Amino acid sequence: MEIIQLLFFKKTAELEHMTKAANDLMVSQPYLSRTIAELEEELGIPLFDHVGRSIVLNPCGKAFYNRVTNIFNEIEDAKKEIQNINLSQQSRLTIVTNVSQYMPGLLELISICNPSVKIRQLSAKRRDIIRMLLNGEVDFALCSPPIEENVQLKTVHLRYEQGVIIYPQGHWLKNYNEVTFNDVKNETFISVSQGYGARDALDSYFEKLGITPKIAIETADTVTVFRYVEKGLGIATVPLSTVLQEAAFKDHYVDIPNRASGDIALSWRANQYISEAGHLFIEKSNEFFLKLEEFVEKNRIR
């Protein structure tokens, strides 16, 4: 069994399409088909079922794919380990999140502690975050709601964030300190896209009430939500801690009785090698959210 056979199988299993897999691998389809056939012959078991002109992983193929993915993850971890030993303090991390509003403060804290740590930050929806973690594409994920359904991932809870509603100048909400979702069910909302933390929390609460929110603008950038509201294009549910850091909204928000809260957590592959920079990231993530809690308690005025 050769590594190229496993690589070809992995790509074909992910796409379940010979032609697309061959194109991605930059080989001919006959060569790819022959390589897969040789692998199946060596195993003595077919890994794909043919459905018309399509192929799908059968139960044996799915089990084999999980093992092969672990093999490649182990190879990547081995490479990262020796690279981190060689680079010592000059370390790199790739972080993915669906609550990017917290990243500037967190990365500033890490930079102050160790300026040599280089971080690449990505934003993605929750389902994509899980895939990226399992495939070894990223080192850590800051995610809401927490990823607790996959035993291959380790998750550490960081903060239970209270949600509030922000509104523009002159809005009728200025006369209230607290409202229910029923009170604002006919309002126009600005929101991040589905799959991002604040939107998932919003949809969850509206679903419980049997309400379909009127979403005027969706964005993948959590920061622009404030700017859209500021322009009078709608209202939005956002984390209280981010509101208290926005001078224009410190007195332009209302509480919600059920809090519309979201739990934020840090996740990584349970069996992955964690570099010195990785341990620093875990440590500073906990420290950042503890400081954020202190900031909210100090600056909350109602």
Contacts in CASP RR format, 6 or more apart in sequence:
PFRMAT RR
TARGET T0000
AUTHOR 0000-0000-0000
METHOD contacts of the structure
MODEL  1
MEIIQLLFFKKTAELEHMTKAANDLMVSQPYLSRTIAELEEELGIPLFDH
VGRSIVLNPCGKAFYNRVTNIFNEIEDAKKEIQNINLSQQSRLTIVTNVS
QYMPGLLELISICNPSVKIRQLSAKRRDIIRMLLNGEVDFALCSPPIEEN
VQLKTVHLRYEQGVIIYPQGHWLKNYNEVTFNDVKNETFISVSQGYGARD
ALDSYFEKLGITPKIAIETADTVTVFRYVEKGLGIATVPLSTVLQEAAFK
DHYVDIPNRASGDIALSWRANQYISEAGHLFIEKSNEFFLKLEEFVEKNR
IR
1 39 0 8 1.000
1 42 0 8 1.000
4 35 0 8 1.000
5 35 0 8 1.000
5 36 0 8 1.000
5 38 0 8 1.000
5 39 0 8 1.000
5 42 0 8 1.000
6 39 0 8 1.000
6 68 0 8 1.000
6 71 0 8 1.000
6 72 0 8 1.000
7 25 0 8 1.000
7 72 0 8 1.000
8 21 0 8 1.000
8 25 0 8 1.000
8 27 0 8 1.000
8 32 0 8 1.000
8 35 0 8 1.000
8 36 0 8 1.000
8 39 0 8 1.000
9 36 0 8 1.000
9 39 0 8 1.000
9 47 0 8 1.000
9 64 0 8 1.000
9 65 0 8 1.000
9 68 0 8 1.000
10 65 0 8 1.000
10 68 0 8 1.000
10 69 0 8 1.000
10 72 0 8 1.000
11 21 0 8 1.000
11 24 0 8 1.000
11 25 0 8 1.000
12 18 0 8 1.000
12 21 0 8 1.000
12 32 0 8 1.000
12 36 0 8 1.000
12 48 0 8 1.000
12 55 0 8 1.000
13 47 0 8 1.000
13 57 0 8 1.000
13 61 0 8 1.000
13 65 0 8 1.000
13 68 0 8 1.000
14 21 0 8 1.000
15 21 0 8 1.000
15 24 0 8 1.000
16 48 0 8 1.000
16 54 0 8 1.000
16 55 0 8 1.000
16 56 0 8 1.000
16 57 0 8 1.000
17 54 0 8 1.000
17 55 0 8 1.000
18 29 0 8 1.000
18 32 0 8 1.000
18 33 0 8 1.000
18 55 0 8 1.000
19 29 0 8 1.000
21 32 0 8 1.000
22 28 0 8 1.000
22 29 0 8 1.000
22 31 0 8 1.000
22 32 0 8 1.000
25 32 0 8 1.000
36 47 0 8 1.000
36 48 0 8 1.000
39 47 0 8 1.000
40 46 0 8 1.000
40 47 0 8 1.000
43 64 0 8 1.000
45 60 0 8 1.000
46 58 0 8 1.000
46 60 0 8 1.000
47 57 0 8 1.000
47 58 0 8 1.000
47 60 0 8 1.000
47 61 0 8 1.000
47 64 0 8 1.000
48 55 0 8 1.000
48 56 0 8 1.000
48 57 0 8 1.000
48 58 0 8 1.000
48 61 0 8 1.000
49 55 0 8 1.000
49 56 0 8 1.000
49 57 0 8 1.000
49 58 0 8 1.000
57 65 0 8 1.000
69 134 0 8 1.000
69 135 0 8 1.000
73 134 0 8 1.000
73 135 0 8 1.000
73 136 0 8 1.000
73 269 0 8 1.000
73 271 0 8 1.000
73 272 0 8 1.000
76 136 0 8 1.000
77 271 0 8 1.000
77 272 0 8 1.000
77 273 0 8 1.000
78 273 0 8 1.000
80 273 0 8 1.000
80 275 0 8 1.000
81 273 0 8 1.000
81 275 0 8 1.000
84 91 0 8 1.000
84 273 0 8 1.000
84 275 0 8 1.000
84 276 0 8 1.000
84 277 0 8 1.000
88 276 0 8 1.000
89 114 0 8 1.000
89 116 0 8 1.000
89 117 0 8 1.000
89 276 0 8 1.000
90 116 0 8 1.000
90 118 0 8 1.000
91 116 0 8 1.000
91 117 0 8 1.000
91 118 0 8 1.000
91 275 0 8 1.000
91 276 0 8 1.000
91 277 0 8 1.000
91 278 0 8 1.000
92 117 0 8 1.000
92 118 0 8 1.000
92 119 0 8 1.000
92 120 0 8 1.000
92 277 0 8 1.000
93 117 0 8 1.000
93 118 0 8 1.000
93 119 0 8 1.000
93 120 0 8 1.000
93 139 0 8 1.000
93 140 0 8 1.000
93 275 0 8 1.000
93 277 0 8 1.000
93 278 0 8 1.000
93 281 0 8 1.000
94 119 0 8 1.000
94 120 0 8 1.000
94 121 0 8 1.000
94 122 0 8 1.000
94 137 0 8 1.000
94 138 0 8 1.000
94 139 0 8 1.000
95 103 0 8 1.000
95 119 0 8 1.000
95 120 0 8 1.000
95 121 0 8 1.000
95 122 0 8 1.000
95 138 0 8 1.000
95 139 0 8 1.000
95 140 0 8 1.000
95 141 0 8 1.000
95 142 0 8 1.000
95 281 0 8 1.000
96 121 0 8 1.000
96 122 0 8 1.000
96 123 0 8 1.000
96 124 0 8 1.000
96 128 0 8 1.000
96 129 0 8 1.000
96 132 0 8 1.000
96 133 0 8 1.000
96 137 0 8 1.000
96 138 0 8 1.000
96 140 0 8 1.000
96 141 0 8 1.000
96 142 0 8 1.000
97 103 0 8 1.000
97 121 0 8 1.000
97 122 0 8 1.000
97 123 0 8 1.000
97 124 0 8 1.000
97 129 0 8 1.000
97 141 0 8 1.000
97 142 0 8 1.000
97 143 0 8 1.000
98 123 0 8 1.000
98 124 0 8 1.000
98 125 0 8 1.000
98 126 0 8 1.000
98 129 0 8 1.000
98 142 0 8 1.000
98 143 0 8 1.000
98 144 0 8 1.000
98 195 0 8 1.000
98 196 0 8 1.000
98 197 0 8 1.000
99 142 0 8 1.000
99 143 0 8 1.000
99 144 0 8 1.000
99 196 0 8 1.000
99 197 0 8 1.000
99 198 0 8 1.000
99 222 0 8 1.000
99 239 0 8 1.000
99 264 0 8 1.000
100 121 0 8 1.000
100 123 0 8 1.000
100 221 0 8 1.000
100 222 0 8 1.000
100 223 0 8 1.000
101 222 0 8 1.000
101 223 0 8 1.000
101 239 0 8 1.000
101 242 0 8 1.000
102 142 0 8 1.000
102 264 0 8 1.000
102 288 0 8 1.000
102 289 0 8 1.000
102 292 0 8 1.000
103 121 0 8 1.000
103 142 0 8 1.000
105 288 0 8 1.000
106 142 0 8 1.000
106 284 0 8 1.000
106 285 0 8 1.000
106 288 0 8 1.000
107 119 0 8 1.000
107 121 0 8 1.000
109 284 0 8 1.000
109 287 0 8 1.000
109 288 0 8 1.000
109 291 0 8 1.000
110 117 0 8 1.000
110 119 0 8 1.000
110 280 0 8 1.000
110 281 0 8 1.000
110 284 0 8 1.000
111 117 0 8 1.000
113 280 0 8 1.000
113 284 0 8 1.000
114 277 0 8 1.000
114 280 0 8 1.000
117 277 0 8 1.000
117 280 0 8 1.000
117 281 0 8 1.000
119 281 0 8 1.000
122 132 0 8 1.000
122 138 0 8 1.000
123 220 0 8 1.000
123 221 0 8 1.000
124 132 0 8 1.000
125 193 0 8 1.000
125 194 0 8 1.000
125 195 0 8 1.000
125 196 0 8 1.000
126 143 0 8 1.000
126 145 0 8 1.000
126 147 0 8 1.000
126 195 0 8 1.000
126 196 0 8 1.000
126 197 0 8 1.000
126 200 0 8 1.000
127 195 0 8 1.000
129 138 0 8 1.000
129 141 0 8 1.000
129 143 0 8 1.000
129 147 0 8 1.000
129 267 0 8 1.000
130 147 0 8 1.000
130 150 0 8 1.000
130 153 0 8 1.000
131 137 0 8 1.000
132 138 0 8 1.000
132 141 0 8 1.000
133 141 0 8 1.000
133 147 0 8 1.000
133 153 0 8 1.000
133 267 0 8 1.000
133 268 0 8 1.000
133 269 0 8 1.000
134 150 0 8 1.000
134 152 0 8 1.000
134 153 0 8 1.000
134 269 0 8 1.000
136 269 0 8 1.000
136 272 0 8 1.000
139 268 0 8 1.000
139 272 0 8 1.000
139 278 0 8 1.000
139 281 0 8 1.000
140 266 0 8 1.000
140 267 0 8 1.000
140 268 0 8 1.000
140 278 0 8 1.000
140 281 0 8 1.000
140 282 0 8 1.000
141 147 0 8 1.000
141 266 0 8 1.000
141 267 0 8 1.000
141 268 0 8 1.000
142 158 0 8 1.000
142 264 0 8 1.000
142 265 0 8 1.000
142 266 0 8 1.000
142 285 0 8 1.000
143 197 0 8 1.000
143 264 0 8 1.000
143 265 0 8 1.000
143 266 0 8 1.000
143 267 0 8 1.000
144 161 0 8 1.000
144 197 0 8 1.000
144 198 0 8 1.000
144 200 0 8 1.000
144 201 0 8 1.000
144 262 0 8 1.000
144 263 0 8 1.000
144 264 0 8 1.000
144 265 0 8 1.000
145 197 0 8 1.000
145 200 0 8 1.000
145 201 0 8 1.000
145 262 0 8 1.000
145 263 0 8 1.000
145 265 0 8 1.000
146 155 0 8 1.000
146 157 0 8 1.000
146 263 0 8 1.000
146 264 0 8 1.000
146 265 0 8 1.000
146 267 0 8 1.000
147 153 0 8 1.000
147 155 0 8 1.000
147 265 0 8 1.000
147 267 0 8 1.000
148 155 0 8 1.000
151 270 0 8 1.000
152 269 0 8 1.000
152 270 0 8 1.000
152 271 0 8 1.000
153 267 0 8 1.000
153 268 0 8 1.000
153 269 0 8 1.000
153 270 0 8 1.000
154 267 0 8 1.000
154 268 0 8 1.000
154 269 0 8 1.000
154 270 0 8 1.000
155 265 0 8 1.000
155 266 0 8 1.000
155 267 0 8 1.000
156 265 0 8 1.000
156 266 0 8 1.000
156 267 0 8 1.000
156 282 0 8 1.000
156 286 0 8 1.000
157 263 0 8 1.000
157 264 0 8 1.000
157 265 0 8 1.000
158 264 0 8 1.000
158 265 0 8 1.000
158 266 0 8 1.000
158 285 0 8 1.000
158 286 0 8 1.000
158 289 0 8 1.000
159 263 0 8 1.000
159 264 0 8 1.000
159 289 0 8 1.000
159 292 0 8 1.000
159 293 0 8 1.000
160 261 0 8 1.000
160 262 0 8 1.000
160 263 0 8 1.000
160 264 0 8 1.000
161 239 0 8 1.000
161 240 0 8 1.000
161 241 0 8 1.000
161 261 0 8 1.000
161 262 0 8 1.000
161 263 0 8 1.000
161 264 0 8 1.000
162 239 0 8 1.000
162 240 0 8 1.000
162 259 0 8 1.000
162 260 0 8 1.000
162 261 0 8 1.000
162 296 0 8 1.000
163 201 0 8 1.000
163 237 0 8 1.000
163 238 0 8 1.000
163 239 0 8 1.000
163 240 0 8 1.000
163 256 0 8 1.000
163 259 0 8 1.000
163 260 0 8 1.000
163 261 0 8 1.000
163 262 0 8 1.000
164 237 0 8 1.000
164 238 0 8 1.000
164 239 0 8 1.000
164 240 0 8 1.000
164 243 0 8 1.000
164 253 0 8 1.000
164 254 0 8 1.000
164 255 0 8 1.000
164 256 0 8 1.000
164 260 0 8 1.000
165 173 0 8 1.000
165 179 0 8 1.000
165 184 0 8 1.000
165 235 0 8 1.000
165 236 0 8 1.000
165 237 0 8 1.000
165 253 0 8 1.000
165 254 0 8 1.000
165 256 0 8 1.000
166 226 0 8 1.000
166 229 0 8 1.000
166 235 0 8 1.000
166 236 0 8 1.000
166 237 0 8 1.000
166 238 0 8 1.000
166 243 0 8 1.000
166 249 0 8 1.000
166 252 0 8 1.000
166 253 0 8 1.000
167 173 0 8 1.000
167 174 0 8 1.000
167 229 0 8 1.000
167 234 0 8 1.000
167 235 0 8 1.000
167 252 0 8 1.000
167 253 0 8 1.000
167 254 0 8 1.000
168 229 0 8 1.000
168 230 0 8 1.000
168 231 0 8 1.000
168 232 0 8 1.000
168 233 0 8 1.000
168 234 0 8 1.000
168 235 0 8 1.000
168 252 0 8 1.000
169 232 0 8 1.000
169 252 0 8 1.000
171 232 0 8 1.000
171 235 0 8 1.000
171 252 0 8 1.000
173 179 0 8 1.000
173 184 0 8 1.000
173 235 0 8 1.000
173 254 0 8 1.000
174 252 0 8 1.000
176 254 0 8 1.000
177 254 0 8 1.000
177 255 0 8 1.000
177 302 0 8 1.000
178 254 0 8 1.000
178 255 0 8 1.000
178 256 0 8 1.000
178 257 0 8 1.000
179 254 0 8 1.000
179 255 0 8 1.000
179 256 0 8 1.000
180 256 0 8 1.000
180 257 0 8 1.000
180 258 0 8 1.000
181 205 0 8 1.000
181 206 0 8 1.000
181 209 0 8 1.000
181 211 0 8 1.000
181 256 0 8 1.000
181 258 0 8 1.000
181 260 0 8 1.000
182 209 0 8 1.000
182 211 0 8 1.000
184 235 0 8 1.000
185 206 0 8 1.000
185 209 0 8 1.000
185 211 0 8 1.000
185 213 0 8 1.000
186 214 0 8 1.000
187 214 0 8 1.000
187 234 0 8 1.000
187 235 0 8 1.000
188 214 0 8 1.000
188 215 0 8 1.000
188 216 0 8 1.000
188 233 0 8 1.000
188 234 0 8 1.000
188 235 0 8 1.000
189 202 0 8 1.000
189 213 0 8 1.000
189 214 0 8 1.000
189 215 0 8 1.000
189 216 0 8 1.000
189 234 0 8 1.000
189 235 0 8 1.000
189 236 0 8 1.000
189 237 0 8 1.000
190 215 0 8 1.000
190 216 0 8 1.000
190 217 0 8 1.000
190 219 0 8 1.000
190 225 0 8 1.000
190 228 0 8 1.000
190 229 0 8 1.000
190 233 0 8 1.000
190 234 0 8 1.000
190 235 0 8 1.000
190 236 0 8 1.000
191 198 0 8 1.000
191 199 0 8 1.000
191 202 0 8 1.000
191 213 0 8 1.000
191 215 0 8 1.000
191 217 0 8 1.000
191 218 0 8 1.000
191 219 0 8 1.000
191 225 0 8 1.000
191 236 0 8 1.000
191 237 0 8 1.000
192 198 0 8 1.000
192 199 0 8 1.000
192 218 0 8 1.000
192 219 0 8 1.000
192 220 0 8 1.000
192 221 0 8 1.000
192 222 0 8 1.000
192 225 0 8 1.000
193 199 0 8 1.000
193 218 0 8 1.000
193 219 0 8 1.000
193 220 0 8 1.000
194 200 0 8 1.000
194 203 0 8 1.000
194 218 0 8 1.000
196 220 0 8 1.000
196 222 0 8 1.000
197 262 0 8 1.000
198 222 0 8 1.000
198 225 0 8 1.000
198 237 0 8 1.000
198 238 0 8 1.000
198 239 0 8 1.000
199 218 0 8 1.000
201 237 0 8 1.000
201 260 0 8 1.000
201 261 0 8 1.000
201 262 0 8 1.000
202 213 0 8 1.000
202 237 0 8 1.000
202 260 0 8 1.000
203 213 0 8 1.000
205 258 0 8 1.000
205 260 0 8 1.000
206 212 0 8 1.000
206 213 0 8 1.000
216 233 0 8 1.000
216 234 0 8 1.000
217 228 0 8 1.000
217 233 0 8 1.000
217 234 0 8 1.000
219 225 0 8 1.000
219 228 0 8 1.000
222 238 0 8 1.000
222 242 0 8 1.000
225 236 0 8 1.000
225 238 0 8 1.000
226 236 0 8 1.000
226 238 0 8 1.000
226 242 0 8 1.000
226 246 0 8 1.000
226 248 0 8 1.000
226 249 0 8 1.000
228 234 0 8 1.000
228 236 0 8 1.000
229 235 0 8 1.000
229 236 0 8 1.000
229 249 0 8 1.000
230 248 0 8 1.000
230 249 0 8 1.000
237 256 0 8 1.000
237 260 0 8 1.000
239 262 0 8 1.000
240 253 0 8 1.000
240 296 0 8 1.000
240 300 0 8 1.000
241 292 0 8 1.000
241 295 0 8 1.000
241 296 0 8 1.000
243 249 0 8 1.000
243 250 0 8 1.000
243 253 0 8 1.000
244 250 0 8 1.000
244 295 0 8 1.000
244 296 0 8 1.000
244 299 0 8 1.000
244 300 0 8 1.000
250 299 0 8 1.000
250 301 0 8 1.000
251 301 0 8 1.000
255 302 0 8 1.000
264 289 0 8 1.000
266 282 0 8 1.000
266 285 0 8 1.000
268 274 0 8 1.000
274 282 0 8 1.000
END
